[in-house]
Amino acid sequence: MGRGLDCAGLVLWVGWQLGVTCYDQTGYPRSFSDNRLLLAAEDAGFCKIKTPGRGDVACLQIGGALQHLAIHTGNGLIHACERAGRVVEHRLDAHWRRSILCGFHYPGNVQ
């Protein structure tokens, strides 16, 4: 059986499909209380942006802290959903919009 992926794994997989070489860090905790995700993304060459758009990585807060990553599709978010046990797309409604803290352009995809 294949291996599953979490939200960071999905972001890396999309990057690999785009030809972006990203470091696949393993062994990180399931939740973060600091800015470790932001630092890891910047170290990997992602360009931080205030408001993500179509094709960007959206950084989402859960419980007031950055805890989740998704791919912004313009009208929705594609992410690894723990509850569903798979990758899903959700409509970008008011709930999800409020959850977005910031975003990242993929390396080499500065708009």
MORA-V399723 format. One record per residue. N is the residue number from 1. SS is DSSP state (A for helix, B for strand, O for the rest). BURIAL is + if it has 16 or more other ideal C-beta (glycine too) atoms within 10 Angstrom, else -. D_FIRST is the distance of its C-alpha to the first C-alpha in Angstrom with 2 decimals. Layout:
N&SS&BURIAL&D_FIRST ; N&SS&BURIAL&D_FIRST
//
This chain:
1&O&-&0.00 ; 2&O&-&3.81 ; 3&O&-&6.71 ; 4&O&-&9.28 ; 5&O&-&12.87 ; 6&O&-&16.25 ; 7&A&+&19.53 ; 8&A&+&20.39 ; 9&A&+&17.09 ; 10&A&+&17.82 ; 11&A&+&21.35 ; 12&A&+&20.35 ; 13&A&+&17.97 ; 14&A&+&20.93 ; 15&A&+&23.22 ; 16&A&-&21.34 ; 17&A&-&21.53 ; 18&O&-&25.24 ; 19&O&-&25.66 ; 20&O&+&26.24 ; 21&O&-&25.40 ; 22&O&+&24.48 ; 23&O&-&23.90 ; 24&O&-&20.53 ; 25&O&-&21.79 ; 26&O&-&19.56 ; 27&O&-&20.72 ; 28&O&-&22.78 ; 29&O&-&23.70 ; 30&O&-&22.41 ; 31&O&-&25.94 ; 32&O&+&28.81 ; 33&O&-&32.52 ; 34&O&-&33.73 ; 35&O&-&33.40 ; 36&A&-&30.64 ; 37&A&+&28.46 ; 38&A&+&31.55 ; 39&A&-&32.43 ; 40&A&+&28.98 ; 41&A&+&29.08 ; 42&A&-&32.64 ; 43&A&-&31.87 ; 44&O&+&29.14 ; 45&O&+&31.86 ; 46&O&+&31.24 ; 47&B&+&34.63 ; 48&B&-&35.35 ; 49&B&+&37.01 ; 50&O&-&38.64 ; 51&O&-&37.40 ; 52&O&+&34.14 ; 53&O&-&34.20 ; 54&O&-&32.05 ; 55&O&-&29.39 ; 56&O&+&29.99 ; 57&B&+&27.97 ; 58&B&+&29.34 ; 59&B&+&29.64 ; 60&B&+&29.79 ; 61&B&-&31.58 ; 62&B&-&30.57 ; 63&O&-&33.29 ; 64&O&-&35.49 ; 65&B&-&33.28 ; 66&B&+&30.84 ; 67&B&+&27.43 ; 68&B&+&25.31 ; 69&B&+&24.79 ; 70&B&+&24.49 ; 71&B&+&25.26 ; 72&B&+&28.67 ; 73&O&+&29.05 ; 74&O&-&32.75 ; 75&O&-&32.64 ; 76&B&+&29.38 ; 77&B&+&26.67 ; 78&B&+&22.99 ; 79&B&+&21.03 ; 80&B&+&17.97 ; 81&B&+&19.28 ; 82&O&-&18.41 ; 83&O&-&20.16 ; 84&O&-&18.25 ; 85&O&-&14.83 ; 86&B&-&14.47 ; 87&B&+&16.66 ; 88&B&-&20.00 ; 89&B&-&23.50 ; 90&B&-&26.53 ; 91&B&-&30.10 ; 92&O&+&32.08 ; 93&O&-&34.47 ; 94&A&-&36.92 ; 95&A&-&34.47 ; 96&A&+&32.05 ; 97&A&-&35.06 ; 98&A&-&36.49 ; 99&A&+&33.28 ; 100&B&+&33.34 ; 101&B&+&34.97 ; 102&B&+&34.79 ; 103&B&+&32.57 ; 104&B&+&31.80 ; 105&B&+&32.13 ; 106&O&+&29.55 ; 107&O&+&31.22 ; 108&O&-&33.41 ; 109&O&-&33.44 ; 110&O&-&36.56 ; 111&O&-&38.26
//
